Amino acid sequence: MHLLGASLLYLAGFIVTIAFNVPLNDALATVDPEPAPVLRCGTPISEAGRRGTM
């Protein structure tokens, strides 16, 4: 009886994995691996400003 319950739980976990994780992996496969360009905000920190804070 315990073997049947464990087998059903294992099968349920396998089905959940297929139903949810496989579509997520397929969506990740279509993502472009190149990073997006960085948008710069504010004013750049000068070299003197960096030395003064350390």
C-alpha positions in Angstrom: 0.0 0.0 0.0 2.8 2.4 0.8 4.6 1.6 -2.4 1.4 2.5 -4.4 1.1 5.8 -2.5 4.8 6.7 -3.0 4.5 5.8 -6.7 1.5 8.0 -7.2 3.3 10.9 -5.4 6.3 10.4 -7.6 4.1 10.4 -10.7 2.3 13.6 -9.6 5.6 15.4 -9.0 6.8 14.3 -12.5 3.6 15.6 -14.1 3.9 18.9 -12.2 7.4 19.3 -13.4 6.4 18.7 -17.0 3.4 21.0 -16.8 5.1 24.0 -15.3 8.9 23.8 -15.7 9.2 22.7 -19.3 7.2 25.7 -20.6 9.3 28.0 -18.5 12.5 26.5 -19.9 11.1 26.9 -23.4 10.4 30.6 -22.8 14.0 31.0 -21.4 15.4 29.4 -24.6 14.0 32.2 -26.7 15.6 35.0 -24.6 18.5 36.8 -26.2 21.6 36.2 -24.1 23.2 39.5 -25.0 22.8 42.1 -22.2 20.6 45.1 -22.8 22.3 48.5 -23.2 22.8 50.3 -19.9 21.0 53.6 -19.5 23.0 56.1 -17.6 21.2 58.4 -15.1 22.4 61.5 -13.3 25.8 63.1 -13.6 29.0 61.0 -13.9 31.3 60.9 -10.8 34.6 62.5 -11.5 37.9 60.9 -10.7 38.5 63.4 -7.9 35.1 62.6 -6.4 35.8 59.0 -6.3 39.2 59.5 -4.6 37.6 61.8 -2.0 35.1 59.3 -0.8 37.4 56.3 -0.2 
